[in-house]
């Protein structure tokens, strides 16, 4: 018959949880060194993508305006050709009615030329305006790309300094988490995600949970020090350990971590 695995005591569970907190907090500090850089890089990449699309759209609009200018120039040439043709016909007309009809055609073609020239001027003005916006956007794009390269280099520099330590710590965190009671691990992760500073397990400091000024009742402090059960702070929801246990685990884990990251 297979031997049943001995269940960990409350103290052993607490020590494991605090070990996990120590490692995860150290990972948090490493990531804090990077600060807002990863987010800044993401924002810059999104902005550059937006500017690229904007430049592409402006280029398409300018090309379309140039195409319309070419069409209007063709219209002018066709109108001039027709005017020449009509003027020749005028010289051969046999009555006033034919002459007037041709004159109206010539007048219409002249209006076509005037309208086309007006449109060409409008299109050229629009092109100038769009080219101005294009140049401003291009200048801004170049600046953003330069800033992005600087931020990426800075991020890479910081990451390269801490990557080895972070990888080791992540491995330690994973292995430690495997030994934590699954129910407590779920609670730990839930509390940690909800906490701004990522602290799910904290020692009692001067009668209150670390970082809090709300006093813990004396009997609860006695129970915490006894290490007979896992106690949650009724105010913050965090798991509480006594200061002595915290100091012991802190010293032990720091030695182990320093040995690994050398």
C-alpha positions as a Python dict, from the first residue, in 0.01 Angstrom:
ca = {
    (1, 'X'): (0, 0, 0),
    (2, 'X'): (138, 341, -101),
    (3, 'X'): (250, 563, 182),
    (4, 'X'): (37, 872, 224),
    (5, 'X'): (222, 1200, 187),
    (6, 'X'): (240, 1381, 518),
    (7, 'X'): (39, 1705, 511),
    (8, 'X'): (241, 2021, 572),
    (9, 'X'): (189, 2199, 902),
    (10, 'X'): (45, 2552, 913),
    (11, 'X'): (393, 2685, 990),
    (12, 'X'): (543, 2507, 689),
    (13, 'X'): (267, 2648, 470),
    (14, 'X'): (331, 2998, 602),
    (15, 'X'): (705, 2969, 546),
    (16, 'X'): (651, 2856, 187),
    (17, 'X'): (405, 3138, 123),
    (18, 'X'): (644, 3397, 264),
    (19, 'X'): (933, 3249, 60),
    (20, 'X'): (719, 3290, -250),
    (21, 'X'): (638, 3649, -154),
    (22, 'X'): (1008, 3730, -105),
    (23, 'X'): (1099, 3599, -449),
    (24, 'X'): (801, 3763, -624),
    (25, 'X'): (871, 4096, -453),
    (26, 'X'): (1229, 4085, -576),
    (27, 'X'): (1101, 4020, -931),
    (28, 'X'): (866, 4319, -887),
    (29, 'X'): (1158, 4543, -788),
    (30, 'X'): (1356, 4436, -1096),
    (31, 'X'): (1060, 4522, -1316),
    (32, 'X'): (1010, 4853, -1138),
    (33, 'X'): (1362, 4953, -1246),
    (34, 'X'): (1235, 4945, -1603),
    (35, 'X'): (965, 5183, -1490),
    (36, 'X'): (730, 5300, -1761),
    (37, 'X'): (976, 5219, -2041),
    (38, 'X'): (788, 4913, -2179),
    (39, 'X'): (463, 5113, -2190),
    (40, 'X'): (641, 5412, -2346),
    (41, 'X'): (784, 5185, -2616),
    (42, 'X'): (436, 5040, -2685),
    (43, 'X'): (282, 5389, -2703),
    (44, 'X'): (554, 5510, -2940),
    (45, 'X'): (512, 5206, -3165),
    (46, 'X'): (135, 5267, -3180),
    (47, 'X'): (189, 5638, -3255),
    (48, 'X'): (441, 5557, -3529),
    (49, 'X'): (200, 5308, -3683),
    (50, 'X'): (-72, 5577, -3680),
    (51, 'X'): (160, 5832, -3842),
    (52, 'X'): (262, 5580, -4108),
    (53, 'X'): (-104, 5525, -4196),
    (54, 'X'): (-163, 5899, -4200),
    (55, 'X'): (128, 5959, -4438),
    (56, 'X'): (6, 5676, -4659),
    (57, 'X'): (-343, 5830, -4673),
    (58, 'X'): (-207, 6180, -4750),
    (59, 'X'): (12, 6033, -5028),
    (60, 'X'): (-294, 5863, -5179),
    (61, 'X'): (-493, 6188, -5157),
    (62, 'X'): (-211, 6385, -5326),
    (63, 'X'): (-182, 6122, -5602),
    (64, 'X'): (-559, 6142, -5655),
    (65, 'X'): (-543, 6524, -5681),
    (66, 'X'): (-256, 6499, -5930),
    (67, 'X'): (-462, 6253, -6132),
    (68, 'X'): (-754, 6499, -6134),
    (69, 'X'): (-520, 6780, -6245),
    (70, 'X'): (-400, 6563, -6533),
    (71, 'X'): (-764, 6495, -6629),
    (72, 'X'): (-846, 6867, -6623),
    (73, 'X'): (-540, 6944, -6836),
    (74, 'X'): (-662, 6685, -7086),
    (75, 'X'): (-1005, 6850, -7078),
    (76, 'X'): (-840, 7189, -7154),
    (77, 'X'): (-644, 7042, -7445),
    (78, 'X'): (-956, 6876, -7583),
    (79, 'X'): (-1151, 7202, -7547),
    (80, 'X'): (-876, 7398, -7726),
    (81, 'X'): (-875, 7142, -8005),
    (82, 'X'): (-1252, 7169, -8039),
    (83, 'X'): (-1234, 7551, -8039),
    (84, 'X'): (-983, 7539, -8326),
    (85, 'X'): (-1211, 7302, -8512),
    (86, 'X'): (-1519, 7520, -8453),
    (87, 'X'): (-1333, 7837, -8556),
    (88, 'X'): (-1245, 7672, -8887),
    (89, 'X'): (-1610, 7574, -8932),
    (90, 'X'): (-1720, 7931, -8863),
    (91, 'X'): (-1526, 8046, -9164),
    (92, 'X'): (-1730, 7812, -9382),
    (93, 'X'): (-2082, 7875, -9249),
    (94, 'X'): (-2358, 7972, -9489),
    (95, 'X'): (-2595, 8154, -9252),
    (96, 'X'): (-2619, 8332, -8917),
    (97, 'X'): (-2798, 8043, -8750),
    (98, 'X'): (-2503, 7807, -8811),
    (99, 'X'): (-2259, 8080, -8703),
    (100, 'X'): (-2448, 8136, -8375),
    (101, 'X'): (-2465, 7764, -8305),
    (102, 'X'): (-2088, 7725, -8350),
    (103, 'X'): (-2029, 8040, -8140),
    (104, 'X'): (-2222, 7880, -7855),
    (105, 'X'): (-2009, 7567, -7883),
    (106, 'X'): (-1692, 7780, -7872),
    (107, 'X'): (-1831, 7970, -7572),
    (108, 'X'): (-1911, 7642, -7397),
    (109, 'X'): (-1558, 7509, -7458),
    (110, 'X'): (-1407, 7834, -7324),
    (111, 'X'): (-1618, 7793, -7012),
    (112, 'X'): (-1490, 7436, -6984),
    (113, 'X'): (-1133, 7570, -7002),
    (114, 'X'): (-1202, 7836, -6736),
    (115, 'X'): (-1371, 7586, -6507),
    (116, 'X'): (-1090, 7333, -6555),
    (117, 'X'): (-825, 7600, -6483),
    (118, 'X'): (-1016, 7699, -6169),
    (119, 'X'): (-1030, 7337, -6057),
    (120, 'X'): (-657, 7292, -6129),
    (121, 'X'): (-580, 7592, -5905),
    (122, 'X'): (-800, 7447, -5629),
    (123, 'X'): (-636, 7106, -5662),
    (124, 'X'): (-286, 7260, -5653),
    (125, 'X'): (-378, 7457, -5341),
    (126, 'X'): (-505, 7137, -5177),
    (127, 'X'): (-183, 6957, -5276),
    (128, 'X'): (27, 7234, -5119),
    (129, 'X'): (-177, 7213, -4798),
    (130, 'X'): (-152, 6835, -4787),
    (131, 'X'): (220, 6843, -4862),
    (132, 'X'): (264, 7082, -4571),
    (133, 'X'): (75, 6841, -4342),
    (134, 'X'): (275, 6552, -4490),
    (135, 'X'): (608, 6722, -4418),
    (136, 'X'): (503, 6808, -4061),
    (137, 'X'): (384, 6451, -4003),
    (138, 'X'): (702, 6310, -4160),
    (139, 'X'): (916, 6529, -3934),
    (140, 'X'): (714, 6416, -3634),
    (141, 'X'): (744, 6054, -3747),
    (142, 'X'): (1123, 6081, -3775),
    (143, 'X'): (1139, 6233, -3425),
    (144, 'X'): (920, 5955, -3282),
    (145, 'X'): (1132, 5687, -3451),
    (146, 'X'): (1446, 5841, -3306),
    (147, 'X'): (1288, 5854, -2960),
    (148, 'X'): (1170, 5493, -2999),
    (149, 'X'): (1520, 5375, -3085),
    (150, 'X'): (1657, 5556, -2779),
    (151, 'X'): (1388, 5407, -2552),
    (152, 'X'): (1443, 5058, -2692),
    (153, 'X'): (1817, 5087, -2640),
    (154, 'X'): (1760, 5208, -2284),
    (155, 'X'): (1514, 4926, -2215),
    (156, 'X'): (1748, 4667, -2364),
    (157, 'X'): (2035, 4800, -2154),
    (158, 'X'): (1832, 4775, -1833),
    (159, 'X'): (1684, 4438, -1929),
    (160, 'X'): (2022, 4289, -2016),
    (161, 'X'): (2156, 4384, -1673),
    (162, 'X'): (1873, 4211, -1489),
    (163, 'X'): (1759, 3942, -1735),
    (164, 'X'): (1972, 3665, -1583),
    (165, 'X'): (1857, 3743, -1229),
    (166, 'X'): (1493, 3772, -1334),
    (167, 'X'): (1503, 3438, -1518),
    (168, 'X'): (1654, 3267, -1213),
    (169, 'X'): (1399, 3426, -980),
    (170, 'X'): (1109, 3330, -1206),
    (171, 'X'): (1230, 2969, -1194),
    (172, 'X'): (1261, 2982, -813),
    (173, 'X'): (912, 3136, -789),
    (174, 'X'): (766, 2862, -1005),
    (175, 'X'): (932, 2581, -808),
    (176, 'X'): (828, 2736, -475),
    (177, 'X'): (469, 2780, -596),
    (178, 'X'): (455, 2408, -685),
    (179, 'X'): (499, 2323, -317),
    (180, 'X'): (238, 2569, -188),
    (181, 'X'): (-104, 2436, -97),
    (182, 'X'): (-319, 2491, -414),
    (183, 'X'): (-599, 2663, -222),
    (184, 'X'): (-356, 2899, -52),
    (185, 'X'): (-175, 2960, -380),
    (186, 'X'): (-502, 3072, -541),
    (187, 'X'): (-568, 3304, -248),
    (188, 'X'): (-210, 3436, -266),
    (189, 'X'): (-239, 3514, -637),
    (190, 'X'): (-580, 3678, -593),
    (191, 'X'): (-458, 3901, -307),
    (192, 'X'): (-135, 3985, -488),
    (193, 'X'): (-317, 4091, -805),
    (194, 'X'): (-548, 4317, -604),
    (195, 'X'): (-264, 4480, -408),
    (196, 'X'): (-91, 4781, -566),
    (197, 'X'): (246, 4680, -420),
    (198, 'X'): (197, 4309, -492),
    (199, 'X'): (212, 4211, -125),
    (200, 'X'): (-9, 3917, -34),
    (201, 'X'): (188, 3790, 268),
    (202, 'X'): (310, 4044, 524),
    (203, 'X'): (464, 4029, 870),
    (204, 'X'): (305, 4187, 1176),
    (205, 'X'): (493, 4506, 1261),
    (206, 'X'): (424, 4689, 1590),
    (207, 'X'): (90, 4523, 1631),
    (208, 'X'): (-33, 4594, 1277),
    (209, 'X'): (15, 4429, 940),
    (210, 'X'): (313, 4580, 757),
    (211, 'X'): (214, 4899, 578),
    (212, 'X'): (-102, 4938, 785),
    (213, 'X'): (-179, 5145, 1092),
    (214, 'X'): (-480, 4940, 1196),
    (215, 'X'): (-398, 4746, 1510),
    (216, 'X'): (-449, 4370, 1515),
    (217, 'X'): (-629, 4243, 1827),
    (218, 'X'): (-390, 4095, 2088),
    (219, 'X'): (-546, 3746, 2071),
    (220, 'X'): (-501, 3740, 1690),
    (221, 'X'): (-136, 3844, 1735),
    (222, 'X'): (-90, 3551, 1972),
    (223, 'X'): (-248, 3314, 1718),
    (224, 'X'): (-19, 3448, 1445),
    (225, 'X'): (289, 3397, 1659),
    (226, 'X'): (171, 3042, 1743),
    (227, 'X'): (178, 2951, 1371),
    (228, 'X'): (-94, 2692, 1416),
    (229, 'X'): (-314, 2822, 1137),
    (230, 'X'): (-310, 3055, 839),
    (231, 'X'): (-459, 3390, 938),
    (232, 'X'): (-589, 3658, 702),
    (233, 'X'): (-596, 4025, 800),
    (234, 'X'): (-962, 4123, 832),
    (235, 'X'): (-891, 4473, 692),
    (236, 'X'): (-647, 4422, 405),
    (237, 'X'): (-724, 4055, 333),
    (238, 'X'): (-351, 3976, 336),
    (239, 'X'): (-202, 3663, 490),
    (240, 'X'): (-20, 3745, 814),
    (241, 'X'): (303, 3599, 954),
    (242, 'X'): (493, 3692, 1268),
    (243, 'X'): (802, 3913, 1242),
    (244, 'X'): (1041, 3641, 1364),
    (245, 'X'): (932, 3396, 1093),
    (246, 'X'): (957, 3675, 834),
    (247, 'X'): (1313, 3761, 940),
    (248, 'X'): (1421, 3398, 933),
    (249, 'X'): (1279, 3336, 584),
    (250, 'X'): (1413, 3667, 454),
    (251, 'X'): (1767, 3580, 565),
    (252, 'X'): (1741, 3225, 430),
    (253, 'X'): (1598, 3324, 90),
    (254, 'X'): (1840, 3612, 38),
    (255, 'X'): (2134, 3374, 89),
    (256, 'X'): (1985, 3122, -154),
    (257, 'X'): (1908, 3389, -415),
    (258, 'X'): (2253, 3551, -389),
    (259, 'X'): (2410, 3208, -436),
    (260, 'X'): (2202, 3144, -749),
    (261, 'X'): (2253, 3482, -917),
    (262, 'X'): (2633, 3489, -875),
}
